[in-house]
């Protein structure tokens, strides 16, 4: 009956305009206002602050901004007031300066007779190895040499840096653990019988599939030309007593297990949690459980030595490439080869897998973006004039920084996906 009596009248444009002139956000209860603002990202919130004074007053409060979009601002909640605006400004200026060539160059001298074999970058330190027996530590802000780490008797080929701990692998077949702050070697591990060509530090992290913390404690995995992998407990350089003994494995409290299976030198490893992926000169890729030492799968298909591997714990997939331009995507659950990505015309020098992309950089001067779900090539990034030697992808900023082996100023490029 009520519906029969209802006779809607045409809404006049003047009525709409009067509603739009009313500042609803300022007149709502503060809890409801913050609930609405919580749907906005940090950039949109910043724009809302510039609409009017009342909106600026609502948002520009340390208490309110912590309630708004708390997932993004969680990491700065203990910082000074309005720090979130400085973060947005910093990201904007960083992107602008890269795009317009307004970046400050900080460099350090490299001995001409050497080349960089490994490079680790932290917020305060830049640590390269130059193919000799020493390791240089530079100040990241000034480029000045802070200290030189000496102790290896063979060329240093691999470095891994985490917090204040540096792990190095050398041609003298030893692994050394360094306290970077003090500039001293605290532990020396023996066991390998040939050059150490790859290292990785696995830090306890939550498995994105099982939600378990893996591994139980920080470990180091080393791969060598002696065809073996060794798993070590990572010492605490501040708390654990020094160790330097060439006794057998049974007397080393930090040695955990030996992984055998490859029949030729091991050149590359990658992993996360309890999953380790290794690639060898025997053309095989192997998947290991580092907590048990089990060789889960032997992945065959490459026709020459494997020069790149990477692993995605979110996708439970691995990627690998060989020196004959062959790129393959594998399931670490079934051991199946999912895709064969054969579009590069020359050897692939860098290869990474992320939840949304697979990125490959090759000596044919191109970067290629692939879908990890379908294996389809999504984009070809051309512009370099020489072989691409390295790249870094930041999923949060959705950009790629790539470097090529050229002698002119066109060696580094910034790409936005």
Phi, psi and omega in degrees: 000317180295324180292328178292326181283342184284124180233091185296138178264149176301135180279124182280147178298331180294325178294319179296316182297322180294325178292319181293334179284347183273126181279089184295317186301321182286340184258358177279158171302144187302323179297321179289322177299315180294327178297318179294315182293338181294344178278352182265152174275177187296323181293317180292324177299318179298321178294323179298328180295338183264004180289309180200171183294323183293319177293321179297321181292323179295314186278319188281062178221132181304326181286315183291320183293335177288330178281332180278128174050050187299333181295325181277330187263002185302321186284352178240017186293338179262010182270169180301162181305143175066019180295331180297327178291325178292326178294314179298319178297319180296316179296319180296312182294323179298314179294317180297315182295322177297317184289335183249013176070018182260062180242145180277132181264123174243121184230162174220152186287136175246128178306131187298328184278356181246170174224158183282120181264334178203149183217128176238133184237126174239180181295328184245343186229145169241123188234104175255160168241138189253019179083008173248195187270000183248166180231127179262140177243121183247153173283125185292336183271329185247339185080005181282144176289121181271312179198165177240129181262120183235145181166324177294150176252359177232168180300138179273122183253333186223141176227146171222131187235128178214124185053239180260007186255130175244133177246131181233145177236139192226170174290349176277007176073012180249159172246131179241140177252128186240142167269104186295321181299317181272341180073032183230153176273125183258333184217143175232125181250129176251166177146315176292152181247007178208180185305138176271120186252348180207146180219152171208140172258123177256114182263140178304122179221161179283126175294121184294345180262309183268343181065019173268152177276121183221142345289182185288334180209162182297135179228161175242136173240131180240141177238144190225166173291349178280007175078008182243160171245142177234140182248129184232149170284127181283118182290155169270112188292344180266333187249321185284144180293149179300153179217128177205089182214136179264024175297168180292171187303327184295340181261354179269113183292347183263347179283129183254308182194161179250131180249113182241145179169318178296148181250007179212169182308145178262124185251336186216144175218157176206162179173175177198140181064232179266000184262128176235137177240130181234147177234135186237170176288352176278003178082004181254154171245131181240142178250129185236154166257109187288340179283331180251339183085002182288136172273098188293313181217149167247114186261115184247149180158327177291145182258002178210183187297145180274126183247353176212139168219153172207162186220139176245111178291333179292319182269345187055046179227154176235154174236152179210155175222155177236170186288357176260025175075009183276125177240129183231148177246130186237149169270125177275002176266320183250343184080010184275143171280114185276317182216151173241110187261098186241071179242337178288144181264349177223175190301140178275120183268332181222141184209129180220148175239135178232167180304329183253341185218157160245131182238131178232139176236134191228171178288355175276011175075015181238151166255140177236137179253127184238156173273123178287346180274325185242342184079007181282141175282116185273329183198149173242120181261108182248150179156331176292151180258000181214178180301135178280122185261336183195161172204161175226131179246128175253104182298329182291317179272349179059044180231161175232132170251123184236150179233142182234158180276077176228155184265353179269190185277005183267023188282337182236133179228149177248125181242139175249122182282000000 
